[in-house]
Amino acid sequence: MVKISNQDKSQVLIDALPYIQKYNNKILVIKYGGNAMTNKELKDAVMTDIVLLSLVGVKVVLVHGGGPEINDMLKKLNIESRFVNGLRYTDDATVDVVKMVLSGKVNKELVQLLAQHKGSAVGLCGIDGGMLMAEKKTTDDGQDLGWVGEITKVNTKPILDALANGNIPVIATVATDEEGNTYNVNADTAAARIAAELGAENLILMTDIAGLLRDKDDPETLIPEVNVSEVPFLKRQGIISGGMIPKIDCCVQAIEEGVTSVHIIDGRKPHSILYEAFTSENLGTTIGASQESVGIK
């Protein structure tokens, strides 16, 4: 273990002070997923980061997925996993598993982990208090996806109540409608809508890649900053493609609906959340709405 002098520790805190002041009493929405949810070391680092942020006055909202856990449970129950254009087809049996795994197993394990790291958290899902209302989603070419939902409304009261009571809301992304149907909702999209409705200072999306890359196979081609006005150009150039399209689209939507900035960060790096929040080091891609074009050279 590297020994750090007291002077160096003091300097770290001094350097972090402007960022702590920036985020004090502000809402930070974190979408948690990917390898950081399955690797124990990374999971512990994420929980530590979230608790630290909360203790210094940041109002953290944690939104999570759970694809690997859903896959494992479907396999145990001999239910076939089927995908349509990259989206999980969610039939009656599958939506029951999604609700059980996300709202039960994964959500409560995260609440428990935060408690083990001396944090105060409360587990919620989109059904609680009608937090996430949805309607059926289809693919762009009209293919049915079963009980996959498109969010139509966000009720922020359950989230704000949790924050007001000093808790970290941990939100599983299942939704409902007026008829009581349950929907499987994309976690990136849900996090972006929640951030927008809360008027969040920042939205952080954790991924298993370095960020937006000019060459998807070369991490050295990271684009550190992108203006929302540049997104159509990047799509035409094929730089934003495949699974990155819906991720970037929800980032743009969050910015257009009032979120100050959105960051796609590499969740494979320990404490990447703290690096992003409390240092000038950019570990991924920042999506912003400034007039100056900073990302494309």
Stockholm file with secondary structure:
# STOCKHOLM 1.0

chainA/1-297         MVKISNQDKSQVLIDALPYIQKYNNKILVIKYGGNAMTNKELKDAVMTDIVLLSLVGVKVVLVHGGGPEINDMLKKLNIESRFVNGLRYTDDATVDVVKMVLSGKVNKELVQLLAQHKGSAVGLCGIDGGMLMAEKKTTDDGQDLGWVGEITKVNTKPILDALANGNIPVIATVATDEEGNTYNVNADTAAARIAAELGAENLILMTDIAGLLRDKDDPETLIPEVNVSEVPFLKRQGIISGGMIPKIDCCVQAIEEGVTSVHIIDGRKPHSILYEAFTSENLGTTIGASQESVGIK
#=GR chainA/1-297 SS CCCCCHHHHHHHHHHHHHHHHHHTTCEEEEEECGGGGTCHHHHHHHHHHHHHHHHTTCEEEEEECCHHHHHHHHHHTTCCCCEETTEECBCHHHHHHHIIIIIIIIHHHHHHHHHHTTCCEEEEETTGGGCEEEEEEECTTCCEEEEEEEEEEECCHHHHHHHHTTCEEEEECEEECTTCCEEECCHHHHHHHHHHHHTCSEEEEEESSSSSBSSTTCGGGBCCEEEGGGHHHHHHTTSSCTTHHHHHHHHHHHHHTTCSEEEEEETTSTTHHHHHHHSSCCCSEEEECCSSCCSCC
#=GC SS_cons         CCCCCHHHHHHHHHHHHHHHHHHTTCEEEEEECGGGGTCHHHHHHHHHHHHHHHHTTCEEEEEECCHHHHHHHHHHTTCCCCEETTEECBCHHHHHHHIIIIIIIIHHHHHHHHHHTTCCEEEEETTGGGCEEEEEEECTTCCEEEEEEEEEEECCHHHHHHHHTTCEEEEECEEECTTCCEEECCHHHHHHHHHHHHTCSEEEEEESSSSSBSSTTCGGGBCCEEEGGGHHHHHHTTSSCTTHHHHHHHHHHHHHTTCSEEEEEETTSTTHHHHHHHSSCCCSEEEECCSSCCSCC
//
